[in-house]
């Protein structure tokens, strides 16, 4: 999760990342279209120890996060 947080902060994205009990990772991200797309592209590969099988995206209502945290 720390790699995701670092990448999001590098891109100026606010929101959070969280491990789910299913083994999936949930990310809520707010930023420019370009920065969000860069994060989505990065998620296809993830951190060095991750095994990415699928990346799903869904537009959500803006929550006005002020930073990016690990939940």
SULSULWO-V120728 format. One record per residue. SS is DSSP state (h for helix, s for strand, l for the rest). PHI is phi in whole degrees, -180 to 180 (none if undefined). OMEGA is omega in degrees with one decimal (none if undefined). Layout:
((SS;PHI;OMEGA) (SS;PHI;OMEGA))
//
This chain:
((l;none;-179.2) (h;-63;178.3) (h;-62;178.6) (h;-65;178.6) (h;-60;-179.9) (h;-61;-179.6) (h;-65;179.4) (h;-61;179.8) (h;-65;177.3) (h;-60;-178.6) (l;-89;179.9) (l;76;-178.1) (l;-96;175.7) (s;-111;178.7) (s;140;179.2) (s;-155;172.5) (s;-128;-175.4) (s;-151;170.5) (s;-77;176.5) (l;-101;-178.2) (l;-63;179.0) (l;-79;-174.7) (l;96;176.7) (l;-76;175.9) (s;-118;179.1) (s;-106;176.8) (s;-127;167.7) (s;-106;-173.6) (s;-134;175.9) (s;-127;179.0) (l;178;177.8) (l;-71;177.4) (h;-55;-178.1) (h;-64;-178.2) (h;-68;177.4) (h;-64;179.0) (h;-63;177.5) (h;-64;177.6) (h;-67;178.3) (h;-61;178.3) (h;-60;179.3) (h;-63;-178.2) (h;-63;178.1) (l;-65;178.5) (l;-112;175.9) (l;69;-179.0) (l;-75;-178.2) (l;-57;-177.8) (l;-98;-177.5) (l;-88;175.1) (l;-123;-176.8) (l;-91;177.4) (l;-111;-178.2) (l;-165;174.6) (l;-129;178.5) (l;-113;177.3) (l;-124;179.7) (l;-152;176.5) (l;-68;179.6) (l;-128;175.1) (l;-65;178.1) (l;-66;-179.1) (l;-108;179.4) (l;56;174.8) (l;-63;-178.6) (l;-103;177.8) (l;-157;178.4) (s;-121;-175.0) (s;-127;171.0) (s;-99;177.2) (l;-96;none))
//
